């Protein structure tokens, strides 16, 4: 889900860079959608508790 590659040695030591892959982006979108559903349910529970 994350790809890495080595950068050029322009200044100082060689640096490693990371990039999210297409699969990583898809996994993120799924997790975000699941989180939104869970958050909505929790918000509803909290609202109901406040009404009692």
C-alpha positions, -999 to +999 in steps of 0.1 A: +000+000+000+031+022+003+059+023-022+094+036-014+123+048-035+157+063-029+163+100-038+194+116-053+222+126-030+219+163-036+228+176-001+237+154+028+228+118+030+207+098+006+170+101+014+142+075+011+108+087+000+074+071+004+043+072-018+008+058-012-001+033-040-034+030-057-042+001-034-033+022-004-056+050-016-085+025-020-078+011+015-079+046+029-112+054+012-128+022+026-115+029+061-127+065+059-162+053+048-163+028+077-152+055+101-179+079+090-206+052+095-193+044+130-190+081+139-226+087+128-238+058+150-218+070+180-231+106+175-267+093+175-261+073+207-246+104+224-276+126+213-301+100+227-282+099+260-284+137+263-321+136+257-328+113+286 
